[in-house]
């Protein structure tokens, strides 16, 4: 997981490097894409270790390529016309990360893959809702589907300028319901036999679900602050899940 996390961190940084032009970032990502696709990682320690993961853990090499393709789509001005287009992006940058992680964690149940996909959608959509203001302000990106903006009478300009109109809260409520439903759908398919293996994913699910609920309660102040959980709350979530896992292992329940 250390290697896989480093891989995700590196390719994400390559896509967002403010010191490089978009064309240069695209070339660097393409170099990593070809290396991962061909299974050769000479010249970079993270890449050298990453290309060994598919054979070691038995997942398709294409999953790593999809992650790179996902972050590469963040280059330049980002817009998604429909929710389906947005989900395709979320699949590459979040669900596939979950699929690889599930294999590394040692999951044995087919339903764990379905859980990883649905949870990936939920996590990424929550992240998008939390960062609406930051994405617009720093990079001119709007991940919310344009068809949804039009449905609620929200213009791109008011998002980019951070001056939400009367339809913005209704738009965010609509997307909140989607994210909430995705968390519920993921929880519904979580296989009991892999609950322990998926402990890190379950902890992340609770952290992001609480962020989503906090955004909803505060009525989405995304243009003035970035919603976070208090560090002590994160520690409590960690200890609570670890305690439950320890108790389950002790009692066999």
N, C-alpha and C positions, 0 to 999 in steps of 0.2 A: 504493500500500500504506500510505503514511503516513495518508492520509485514511481508508481502510478500518479501519486499526488504531484510529485515533482514534474512529471511529464505534462499534466494538466496546467500547472502553474506556468511552465515555460511557454507552452504554445499560446496561452492566454496573454502572457506578457508580450510575446512577439506580435500578436494582433493589435495590442493597445499601446505599443511603444511610442510615446510622444516625440521621441527624438528621431524617428524615421518616417519617411514619406510612405503613404499607403502602398505604392508600387513596390517599395523596398520591403515592406512588411509581408506583402504577398509573396515575393520571391523567397524570403526566409521560410515562410510557412510551407511553400511548395517543396523546398528542400527537405523539410521534416516529413512532409507527406510521402514523398518518394522513398525516403529512407525507411519509414515505417512500413510502407506497402511492400517493399522489397526485402525487409527483414535485415537491413544492414545499418549498424549504428556507429561506425567508426568515426572518431574525431570528437565525440561529445559523450561524457560519462552518463548523463541522464538518458540519452538516446541509446547508448550501448546496452544499458540495463532494460530499457523499455521494450526493445525489439525482442527480448527473450520472454516477455510475459505471455504472449498468446500460446506458445508451445508449452510453457511451464504450467499454465492454468487452463488450457483447453478452450479458449474462446477465439472467435474469428479475428484475424488481423484487421479486417475491414472496420471493426469497431473503433480502433485507434484512428484510422483514416477519417471516419465520420466525425470524430471529435475535432480533428483539425479542420475539416470542412465547415463545421459549425462555427468555430471561432473566426475562421476566415470570412464568414458572411458578415461579421461585425465591422469589416473594413468599410470606411466611407459612410455615406448617408443611409441609415437603416429605416426601412418602412416595410410593413406587412399588411397586405390588403385584407386578408381574411384570417379568421381564427385558425383555420386549417393550416395556412401558411405558417402562422406563429407556432403551432404545435410541431410542425416539421422541424423548425429551428430548435425548439425546446428538446425535441427528441435527441438531436445530435449533441447539444451542449450539456444536457443534464441526464436524460434517460439512459443514453449509452454509457455515461460515466457510472450510473447505477448498475447497469448490466455487467460491466467489467468488475466493479467492486464486489458484486454478489458472487462472481466466480472466484475472486481472490479470497473472499471471506469463507469460501467452502460451502456455499449453499448447495443443497441436493435436490430441492423440490422445484419442478417446472414453474409452479406459481410464483416463485421468488423472482423470476424474470418479469412476470406481469406486474408484480409489486414494484420492481425497480423502474419500470417504464412509467407507471401511473404516478409514483412518487416523484420521479424526475420532472414530469409535467407540473405537478403541484409546487415543487420547490422553485422551479424557474419562473413560473407565473407569479409566485409571491415575490420573488426577487425583482421582477419587472415592475410590479405595482409599487414596491418600496422605493425603487430608483427612478421613477418617472421624471422627477425634477432634475436629478443629477445627470441622467442620460441626456436629457434635452439640453441642459445648460452646458455641459462639458463637451459633448460630441454631436449635438444635433440629432440624436437618435430618438425615435419614437417606436417603441415595440408594440404598443397597444394597437390592435387591428384598426386600420383606417375605416373599415365598414362599421365598426363599433363607434368610432368618433362621430361619423356621419349620423348614425342612428340616434345619438344623444345630443346632437347639435354642438359638438366640440370641435373647434378648428385646430389644425396643426399649429397655427401661429400662437394661439393662446397657451398651448403646451410649451412651445419653444421659448416663449417670453415669460412663462411662469405666472400668468394672470388668468387662472381658471374661471370660466364663466358658469352660468347657472346649471348647465348640464353635466359638469365634471363629476360631481358627487354621485349622480345617478350612474354615470359610466363606470366609476370605480366600484360602486356597489354591484353592478352587473358582473365585473371581472372578479370581484371578491367571491361571489356565489360560485363562479366557475372553479376558482382555486379551492374553495371549501369543499366542493363536490369531488374534486380530484383527490384531496386528502382522504375523504371518506371512502372513495373507491379503492385507493391503495390499501387502506386499513382492512377493507372487506376481503381482500385476496391474500393477506399476509398468512403464509403457511405456518402453523404452530411448530412444525419440525425444524424450521429455520429461524425461529424467533431469536435464538441466542446468536447465531451467525450474523443475523441482520441487526444486531444491537447498535452499531454505529449509525446505521441508516435510520433506525427508529428514534434515536436521540436527536439526529438532525431534523427528522420529521416534526418532533415536538417543538424544537426551537423555532423552526420556520412557521409552524402552525400558530404558535403564540405571537410571532411577529405579525402574521396576517390578521389575527384577531385584534391586536393592539392598533393596527392601522384602521381597522373597521371601527373600533370604539372611538378613536381620535378623529374620525372623519377625514382621514387621508391628508395630513399636513405635509405632503411630499415635496412641496416647493419651498419649505422653510426649514425642514430638518429630515435627517435620515433615521427612520425608526429602528431602534435597537432594543434588545433585552438587557437588563442590568447584568453585569458579570456574575453576581451572586445567584441570580436566577438560573443562569447557564450552569453554574456549579451544582445547584440543587437538582436540575434535570439530569446531569451526569450521575450524581450520587444515587438518585432515585432509580434510574435504570440499572445501574451497576448492582445496587442492592437487590432489586427484583430478580436480576439474572443470577446472582449468587444464591438467593433463596430458592429459585427454581431448580438450580443444579443440586442444591443440598437436599431438597425434598423430592426431586424427580418429577415435579408437577409442572 
